[in-house]
Every structure is written in C-alpha cells, then in structure tokens.
C-alpha cells in the first residue's frame, strides 16, 4: 500500500518564497549577459567604424554611362544602302551607310579634267621660256645682220654706188630689228613672270585647280559613311531611299569598351571623397558574385538639379531644403569590363574607400597635390584622315600624267617615263573625243603628256 504525501495549504507560501530568489538570480544573469553582449557589440561596431566603416562611402544611386557616337552625313544625298542594324557590332572604318554618288562622280570628273588642262597650260608656259629665248636670239641675229647691211651701204653711199633710198631702207630695217628684239625680250620677261620661283605642281593656277579636285574628291568620298569607332549600333533611324541632309543623326554607335559609372553621392558624403581613390562596384546584372574595381576620376561641375531641364527656383514660393546629389565619375578596369561587359543604364552598387583622404578635391584654382596634370580623356578617330591622303595621291597622279617632259618639280622626267608616252595619233584621237563631249575623253587620266 503506497503512501501519498499531501501538501497542505499552509506549506505553499513557504515553497513560493524559496523559488523567488532563484528567479531573481536568473533574471539578473540574463540582464547582465544582455548588457555584456550589447557592450561587446557596441565596442565591436565602434572599433569597426573607427577602423573601417568611416573610411567608406557607398550609394546605390549609380548607373553605367558611356559615349553615344552619332553617325551624321557631311553631304546631302539619298541613302542607297544601310549595312548595320540595332544590336549589331561594327568595326571602325567599316562602311555603314552609303549615299548615291552619281552627281559627285560627275563633279569629280570635271574637276580632274580641269586640273589636267591647267597642268598642260602651265607646262606650255615653261616650254615657252625656251621658245621665247630662242626668239630673242633670232632677233639679235636679225639686228646684227641689219646693222652690218647698214654699215656696208653707208660706206659706199658717198661714192654714189648705193642710192640714198637704199641707205634709208637699211636704217629702217635696223630700227625694225631693234623693235622686234625689244618685243621678244618683253615677251620672254612676261613669260618668266608667270613661271619664275615656282614649278608646275606649285604654280598658283595648278594649286587652285588642285583645290577644286580635292574638294570634289572629298565630296565624293563622303557619300560613304564609315563607323567612326568600334561599337554596337543603337537608335537607328535611317532608311534606304531616305533623303538626308548634312548633320542629320542617322544612328548611334556605342563603344562598350569605354563605359564608366556615374555615382550620385549626397553632398554630405563628399567631404572625404577625392580623385584617385579606389572603388569597388557590383552590378545588379551579375549580383555580388562579380566585383568591379575602379577609381574616381572626376566630379561634375554641378548637381543634377542644377543641370536639369527645369532647375529648381529656390528664391520663389515656399522653400523646402532638399539634399542635393553630385555626380562622381568612376573609371572601370578595362580587363574586368572585357570579361563582364556592361550596357549603358545598368544599375550599380558603389563603395568608395576614403582612407586616403589626402587626394585632390576639385576646388576652384587648385591643382592636384603631387600631380602635374589631372585625369583627362581624349577621344579621336582617324577613319576620315585617309580621304585627304587619297585626294593628294590622286592630284599627284593627275599632275604627273599631264606634265610635259619635266616632272612636277621642274626636273627632267626619267627616260623610261618619256619612252612610255603615247604617240601623236592616239593623242589626236583622244583630243577628238574630248571635242565631241565624251566624258572619258575629257578625263585627265586619258590625256597623255603633250610634249615629248
């Protein structure tokens, strides 16, 4: 038979009184542990803030930006070909848009023909120097012969062997020979005035005709619009058959290998941000698994609201202070950019390490300490330079083809070049073609040298 212990009501206050100190002791331990944990967390955060956090400024108001290179025509024309579309990549120098060049080719042919004719005319001036020089010598010989005749007639005139009329005619012949010699000398001097101190290629008339050829050649070459840079086509608006005018934007080419990030920091965050400080970035496109590294290269000259289409009018109406943001440009590592490309407009997470606060802040009239120059970017393209070089080569070729037995510099041409010159029958046939108005007949490249 089991004995059951029963607790009487008189024993309960005694048990409750014994358990109360134990609960108070547990509560104190928990509060002490909480206070200790809070103190340790505060100390840890304080240490982290003073050693790490206070040297970082971050923002998620940052976006990828880049250049939108506009493709615009330099001459008016009708589009006959478009060789690229949106999202497609084009290489620098590749023909992207082609305009109808029929009129430009006709103008170029006329300019080349005019240059060839001018070269031939100027070459004739140089040849005339020798012709007029020989004429002067001939007039000198005529004058000497006339004076000898007058002398002989004067000697025998007293004996009556020669009539006085013959002596008078001899004197008139001397005067006529002297006048002819003076005329020949003046003609020679006049021709020298047109040819001295220059050569065929540098003659003013040839230079003027060459300038017209260069202008026509450039106008013809500009009917093909090459890509100024390598990049992706965007915002294409041109269509085949469209009539375009100079300066009309046809499409944009975006070089994604040169994009940057514009981070819009609050004005209170800019106190320790300096040019040259390192930056870590994460793109929402790739997440936290991809980290970009860059550096600050510049500050905008004004806040976003100052450059907006409708800037704030803070001097009118009720004024409410709004914290402003200043765009800060961040340059990305090209190698990381090639490995993980970024498109314009993508969102970025930016963290700037400001531990090195001794950098340069763009205050007016100050220079970067220890730097002779600040970060400066230069954009250039050389795809249009070849047009001028090709025009110069074409001009040189036309001058060489239409010069006489002398080179453009006024020196004798090589004998092999003279031996290869066409004969007179072919020259006459080409001259007949030019007289009939045929385009091929008047082209300078069809004219052989006039003088052998």
C-alpha positions as CSV (number, residue, x, y, z in Angstrom):
1,X,0.0,0.0,0.0
2,X,1.6,3.3,-1.2
3,X,1.8,6.3,1.0
4,X,0.7,9.6,-0.7
5,X,2.3,12.8,0.5
6,X,-0.1,15.6,0.6
7,X,0.8,19.3,0.6
8,X,-1.3,21.3,2.8
9,X,-2.2,24.9,2.1
10,X,0.0,26.0,4.9
11,X,3.1,24.7,3.1
12,X,2.6,26.7,-0.3
13,X,3.8,30.1,0.8
14,X,7.0,28.5,2.1
15,X,7.7,26.9,-1.4
16,X,6.9,30.2,-3.3
17,X,9.2,32.1,-1.0
18,X,12.0,29.7,-1.7
19,X,11.6,29.9,-5.6
20,X,11.6,33.7,-5.8
21,X,15.3,34.3,-5.1
22,X,16.2,31.7,-7.8
23,X,14.1,33.5,-10.4
24,X,15.6,36.9,-9.5
25,X,19.1,35.4,-9.8
26,X,18.3,34.0,-13.3
27,X,16.9,37.4,-14.4
28,X,20.0,39.2,-13.2
29,X,22.2,36.8,-15.1
30,X,20.2,37.3,-18.3
31,X,20.2,41.0,-17.9
32,X,23.9,41.0,-17.2
33,X,24.5,38.8,-20.2
34,X,22.4,41.1,-22.4
35,X,24.2,44.1,-21.2
36,X,27.6,42.5,-21.8
37,X,26.5,41.4,-25.3
38,X,25.3,44.9,-26.1
39,X,28.5,46.4,-24.7
40,X,30.6,44.0,-26.8
41,X,28.5,44.7,-29.9
42,X,28.8,48.4,-29.4
43,X,32.6,48.1,-28.8
44,X,32.9,45.9,-31.9
45,X,30.9,48.3,-34.0
46,X,32.8,51.2,-32.6
47,X,36.1,49.5,-33.5
48,X,34.8,48.6,-36.9
49,X,33.6,52.1,-37.5
50,X,36.8,53.8,-36.5
51,X,39.0,51.4,-38.4
52,X,36.9,50.5,-41.5
53,X,33.4,51.9,-41.8
54,X,34.2,55.6,-41.5
55,X,36.6,55.3,-44.4
56,X,33.9,54.1,-46.8
57,X,31.1,55.9,-48.7
58,X,28.5,53.9,-50.6
59,X,25.5,54.5,-52.7
60,X,23.1,52.6,-54.9
61,X,22.3,55.7,-56.9
62,X,24.8,54.8,-59.6
63,X,24.4,53.9,-63.2
64,X,26.6,52.9,-66.2
65,X,27.2,55.7,-68.7
66,X,29.1,55.9,-72.0
67,X,29.5,57.7,-75.3
68,X,26.8,57.7,-77.9
69,X,28.8,58.4,-81.1
70,X,26.4,59.9,-83.7
71,X,26.7,58.9,-87.3
72,X,25.9,62.0,-89.4
73,X,26.4,62.7,-93.1
74,X,28.7,65.5,-94.2
75,X,27.0,65.9,-97.6
76,X,23.4,65.7,-98.8
77,X,22.2,62.7,-100.7
78,X,19.8,59.7,-101.0
79,X,20.5,56.6,-98.9
80,X,21.1,53.5,-101.1
81,X,22.5,51.1,-98.5
82,X,22.4,50.6,-94.7
83,X,24.9,47.9,-93.7
84,X,24.1,47.5,-90.0
85,X,21.1,47.5,-87.6
86,X,20.4,47.9,-83.9
87,X,22.3,45.5,-81.5
88,X,24.9,44.7,-84.2
89,X,28.6,45.4,-83.8
90,X,30.5,47.4,-86.4
91,X,34.3,47.9,-86.7
92,X,35.9,51.3,-87.0
93,X,36.2,52.3,-90.7
94,X,33.6,49.8,-92.0
95,X,31.1,51.4,-94.4
96,X,27.8,51.6,-92.5
97,X,25.6,53.9,-94.7
98,X,26.1,54.6,-98.4
99,X,24.6,57.6,-100.3
100,X,24.1,57.9,-104.1
101,X,27.3,59.3,-105.5
102,X,26.4,59.8,-109.2
103,X,26.4,63.6,-109.1
104,X,29.6,63.7,-107.0
105,X,31.4,61.4,-109.5
106,X,30.5,63.8,-112.4
107,X,31.7,66.8,-110.4
108,X,34.9,64.9,-109.6
109,X,35.5,64.1,-113.3
110,X,35.0,67.7,-114.3
111,X,37.4,68.9,-111.6
112,X,40.1,66.3,-112.7
113,X,39.7,67.3,-116.3
114,X,40.1,71.0,-115.4
115,X,43.2,70.2,-113.4
116,X,44.7,68.2,-116.3
117,X,44.0,71.1,-118.7
118,X,45.5,73.6,-116.3
119,X,48.7,71.5,-115.9
120,X,49.1,71.3,-119.6
121,X,48.7,75.1,-120.0
122,X,51.2,75.8,-117.2
123,X,53.6,73.2,-118.7
124,X,53.3,75.1,-122.0
125,X,54.4,78.3,-120.2
126,X,57.6,76.6,-119.1
127,X,58.2,75.4,-122.6
128,X,57.6,78.9,-123.9
129,X,60.5,80.1,-121.9
130,X,62.8,78.2,-124.2
131,X,60.8,79.2,-127.3
132,X,60.9,82.9,-126.4
133,X,64.6,82.6,-125.5
134,X,65.3,81.3,-129.0
135,X,63.2,84.0,-130.5
136,X,65.3,86.6,-128.6
137,X,68.5,85.1,-130.1
138,X,66.9,85.1,-133.6
139,X,66.0,88.8,-133.2
140,X,69.5,89.6,-132.0
141,X,70.9,87.9,-135.1
142,X,68.5,89.8,-137.3
143,X,69.5,93.1,-135.7
144,X,73.2,92.3,-136.2
145,X,72.6,91.5,-139.9
146,X,70.6,94.7,-140.4
147,X,73.4,96.8,-138.8
148,X,76.0,95.1,-141.0
149,X,73.9,95.9,-144.1
150,X,73.5,99.5,-143.0
151,X,77.2,99.8,-142.3
152,X,78.2,98.5,-145.8
153,X,75.7,100.8,-147.5
154,X,76.8,103.8,-145.5
155,X,80.5,103.2,-146.6
156,X,79.7,103.1,-150.3
157,X,77.0,105.7,-150.2
158,X,79.5,108.6,-150.6
159,X,80.8,107.1,-153.9
160,X,77.3,107.0,-155.3
161,X,77.3,103.2,-155.7
162,X,74.3,102.9,-153.4
163,X,71.2,105.1,-153.7
164,X,70.2,107.2,-150.7
165,X,66.9,105.4,-150.7
166,X,68.7,102.0,-150.1
167,X,70.5,103.6,-147.1
168,X,67.2,104.8,-145.7
169,X,65.7,101.4,-146.1
170,X,68.7,99.9,-144.3
171,X,68.2,102.3,-141.4
172,X,64.5,101.4,-141.2
173,X,65.5,97.7,-141.2
174,X,67.8,98.3,-138.2
175,X,65.0,100.1,-136.3
176,X,62.6,97.4,-137.1
177,X,65.0,94.7,-135.9
178,X,65.6,96.6,-132.7
179,X,61.9,96.9,-132.1
180,X,61.4,93.2,-132.8
181,X,64.2,92.3,-130.4
182,X,62.7,94.5,-127.6
183,X,59.3,92.9,-128.2
184,X,60.8,89.4,-127.9
185,X,62.6,90.4,-124.7
186,X,59.4,91.7,-123.2
187,X,57.5,88.6,-124.1
188,X,60.3,86.5,-122.5
189,X,60.2,88.6,-119.4
190,X,56.4,88.4,-119.3
191,X,56.5,84.6,-119.5
192,X,59.2,84.4,-116.9
193,X,57.0,86.4,-114.6
194,X,54.4,83.6,-114.8
195,X,56.9,80.8,-114.2
196,X,59.8,82.0,-112.1
197,X,60.3,80.9,-108.5
198,X,57.8,78.0,-108.8
199,X,57.2,74.7,-110.7
200,X,54.3,73.1,-112.3
201,X,52.9,71.4,-109.2
202,X,53.3,74.5,-107.0
203,X,52.1,77.0,-109.6
204,X,49.1,79.1,-108.3
205,X,46.9,78.1,-111.2
206,X,47.6,74.4,-110.6
207,X,47.1,74.8,-106.9
208,X,43.7,76.4,-107.5
209,X,42.7,73.5,-109.8
210,X,44.1,71.0,-107.3
211,X,41.9,72.5,-104.5
212,X,38.8,72.0,-106.7
213,X,39.8,68.4,-107.3
214,X,40.4,67.9,-103.5
215,X,37.0,69.4,-102.7
216,X,35.2,67.2,-105.3
217,X,37.1,64.1,-104.2
218,X,36.1,64.7,-100.6
219,X,32.5,65.3,-101.6
220,X,32.5,62.0,-103.5
221,X,34.2,60.0,-100.7
222,X,31.8,61.4,-98.1
223,X,29.0,59.6,-99.8
224,X,30.2,56.5,-97.9
225,X,29.8,56.9,-94.1
226,X,32.2,54.7,-92.1
227,X,31.9,53.8,-88.5
228,X,33.9,56.4,-86.5
229,X,34.6,53.8,-83.7
230,X,34.1,50.2,-83.0
231,X,30.8,49.6,-81.1
232,X,27.2,48.5,-81.1
233,X,24.6,50.2,-83.3
234,X,21.8,51.8,-81.4
235,X,18.9,54.2,-82.2
236,X,19.0,53.6,-85.9
237,X,16.6,55.9,-87.7
238,X,17.9,55.9,-91.3
239,X,16.1,54.0,-94.0
240,X,17.0,53.1,-97.6
241,X,15.7,55.7,-100.0
242,X,15.7,58.4,-97.4
243,X,16.9,61.9,-98.4
244,X,19.4,63.1,-95.7
245,X,21.0,66.4,-95.1
246,X,24.3,67.2,-93.5
247,X,24.2,66.9,-89.7
248,X,21.1,64.7,-89.6
249,X,21.7,61.9,-87.0
250,X,21.3,58.5,-88.7
251,X,22.2,56.2,-85.9
252,X,24.4,56.0,-82.8
253,X,27.4,53.7,-82.2
254,X,28.1,52.8,-78.6
255,X,31.7,51.7,-77.8
256,X,31.0,49.5,-74.7
257,X,34.7,49.0,-74.1
258,X,34.9,52.6,-72.7
259,X,31.9,52.9,-70.4
260,X,32.1,54.4,-67.0
261,X,29.9,54.8,-63.9
262,X,28.3,58.0,-62.7
263,X,27.7,57.7,-58.9
264,X,25.3,60.3,-57.4
265,X,26.5,60.9,-53.9
266,X,24.8,63.1,-51.4
267,X,26.5,66.3,-50.7
268,X,27.2,65.3,-47.1
269,X,29.1,62.2,-48.4
270,X,31.6,64.2,-50.5
271,X,33.7,65.5,-47.6
272,X,36.3,62.8,-47.8
273,X,35.9,61.7,-51.4
274,X,38.9,62.5,-53.6
275,X,40.0,61.9,-57.1
276,X,42.1,58.8,-57.4
277,X,40.5,56.9,-54.5
278,X,39.8,53.2,-55.2
279,X,36.2,52.0,-55.7
280,X,34.5,48.6,-55.6
281,X,31.4,48.1,-57.6
282,X,28.7,45.5,-58.1
283,X,26.3,45.4,-60.9
284,X,22.7,44.3,-60.4
285,X,23.1,42.4,-63.7
286,X,25.7,40.0,-62.2
287,X,25.0,40.3,-58.5
288,X,27.5,40.2,-55.7
289,X,29.5,37.3,-57.4
290,X,31.2,39.8,-59.7
291,X,33.2,42.7,-58.3
292,X,34.5,45.5,-60.4
293,X,37.4,47.7,-59.4
294,X,37.8,51.3,-60.4
295,X,38.9,54.7,-59.3
296,X,37.4,58.2,-59.1
297,X,38.4,60.4,-62.0
298,X,36.3,63.5,-61.7
299,X,33.4,65.4,-60.2
300,X,30.6,67.1,-62.1
301,X,30.6,70.8,-62.2
302,X,27.1,71.0,-60.8
303,X,24.4,68.9,-59.1
304,X,21.8,67.0,-61.0
305,X,19.1,69.6,-60.2
306,X,21.3,72.5,-61.4
307,X,21.6,70.9,-64.9
308,X,18.1,69.6,-65.2
309,X,15.7,70.8,-67.9
310,X,13.7,72.6,-65.2
311,X,16.1,73.7,-62.5
312,X,14.7,74.5,-59.0
313,X,13.6,78.1,-58.3
314,X,14.6,78.3,-54.7
315,X,14.0,82.0,-54.5
316,X,10.3,81.8,-55.2
317,X,7.4,80.5,-53.1
318,X,7.8,78.2,-50.1
319,X,11.2,76.8,-49.8
320,X,11.9,73.2,-48.7
321,X,15.5,72.1,-48.3
322,X,16.3,69.0,-50.4
323,X,19.6,67.2,-50.0
324,X,21.4,67.5,-53.4
325,X,23.4,64.9,-55.2
326,X,26.6,65.4,-57.2
327,X,27.6,63.0,-60.0
328,X,31.0,61.5,-59.5
329,X,32.6,59.7,-62.4
330,X,34.3,56.3,-61.8
331,X,36.6,54.7,-64.3
332,X,36.4,50.9,-64.5
333,X,39.2,48.4,-65.0
334,X,39.2,47.6,-68.8
335,X,40.2,43.9,-68.2
336,X,37.2,43.4,-65.9
337,X,35.0,45.2,-68.3
338,X,36.0,42.9,-71.2
339,X,35.4,39.9,-69.0
340,X,31.9,41.1,-67.8
341,X,30.6,43.7,-70.3
342,X,28.2,46.4,-69.1
343,X,25.5,48.2,-71.1
344,X,24.6,51.8,-70.7
345,X,22.0,52.5,-68.0
346,X,22.6,49.4,-65.8
347,X,22.3,49.9,-62.0
348,X,25.5,49.7,-59.9
349,X,26.3,49.4,-56.2
350,X,29.3,51.7,-55.4
351,X,31.6,51.6,-52.4
352,X,34.4,54.2,-52.2
353,X,37.4,53.7,-49.9
354,X,38.2,57.1,-48.5
355,X,41.1,56.1,-46.2
356,X,43.5,58.0,-48.4
357,X,41.8,61.4,-47.9
358,X,44.9,63.3,-49.0
359,X,43.9,63.2,-52.6
360,X,42.7,66.1,-54.7
361,X,39.3,67.7,-54.4
362,X,38.3,69.9,-57.3
363,X,38.3,73.3,-55.6
364,X,38.5,76.3,-58.0
365,X,42.0,77.3,-58.9
366,X,43.7,74.4,-57.2
367,X,45.9,71.7,-58.6
368,X,46.1,68.0,-57.6
369,X,48.9,67.6,-55.0
370,X,51.8,65.8,-56.5
371,X,50.2,65.7,-59.9
372,X,51.2,68.0,-62.8
373,X,48.0,67.2,-64.7
374,X,44.6,65.8,-63.8
375,X,42.8,63.0,-65.4
376,X,41.9,63.9,-68.9
377,X,40.3,61.8,-71.6
378,X,40.9,62.4,-75.3
379,X,38.6,61.0,-78.0
380,X,39.7,60.8,-81.6
381,X,39.1,58.9,-84.8
382,X,41.3,58.6,-87.9
383,X,38.9,56.9,-90.3
384,X,38.3,60.2,-92.2
385,X,42.0,61.1,-92.5
386,X,42.6,58.7,-95.4
387,X,40.2,60.7,-97.6
388,X,42.6,63.7,-97.7
389,X,45.6,61.4,-98.2
390,X,43.8,59.6,-101.1
391,X,42.9,63.0,-102.6
392,X,46.5,64.2,-102.5
393,X,47.7,61.0,-104.2
394,X,45.1,61.4,-107.0
395,X,46.2,65.0,-107.5
396,X,49.8,64.0,-107.8
397,X,48.9,61.3,-110.3
398,X,47.0,63.7,-112.5
399,X,49.8,66.3,-112.4
400,X,52.3,63.6,-113.4
401,X,50.2,62.3,-116.2
402,X,49.6,65.7,-117.7
403,X,53.1,67.3,-117.3
404,X,55.4,67.5,-120.2
405,X,58.9,66.1,-120.4
406,X,59.6,67.5,-117.0
407,X,58.4,66.3,-113.6
408,X,56.2,68.3,-111.3
409,X,59.2,69.7,-109.6
410,X,60.6,71.1,-112.9
411,X,63.3,68.4,-113.4
412,X,63.7,66.3,-116.5
413,X,61.5,63.1,-116.3
414,X,63.1,59.7,-116.5
415,X,63.8,58.4,-119.9
416,X,61.6,55.3,-119.2
417,X,58.6,57.6,-118.5
418,X,59.2,59.5,-121.7
419,X,59.5,56.3,-123.7
420,X,56.1,55.1,-122.4
421,X,54.3,58.2,-123.6
422,X,51.6,57.6,-126.3
423,X,52.2,58.7,-129.8
424,X,50.6,61.6,-131.7
425,X,47.8,59.6,-133.4
426,X,46.4,58.4,-130.1
427,X,46.7,61.9,-128.7
428,X,44.8,63.2,-131.7
429,X,42.0,60.6,-131.2
430,X,41.7,61.5,-127.6
431,X,41.5,65.2,-128.4
432,X,38.8,64.4,-130.9
433,X,36.9,62.5,-128.2
434,X,37.2,65.5,-125.9
435,X,35.8,67.8,-128.6
436,X,32.8,65.6,-129.0
437,X,31.9,66.0,-125.4
438,X,32.6,62.3,-124.3
439,X,33.3,62.0,-120.5
440,X,36.1,59.6,-121.0
441,X,37.7,61.9,-123.5
442,X,37.9,64.8,-121.1
443,X,39.1,62.9,-118.1
444,X,42.6,63.9,-117.1
445,X,43.8,60.3,-116.8
446,X,43.1,59.8,-120.6
447,X,45.4,62.7,-121.6
448,X,48.9,61.7,-122.4
449,X,51.8,64.1,-122.0
450,X,51.6,66.8,-124.7
451,X,55.3,67.3,-125.1
452,X,57.8,64.6,-125.9
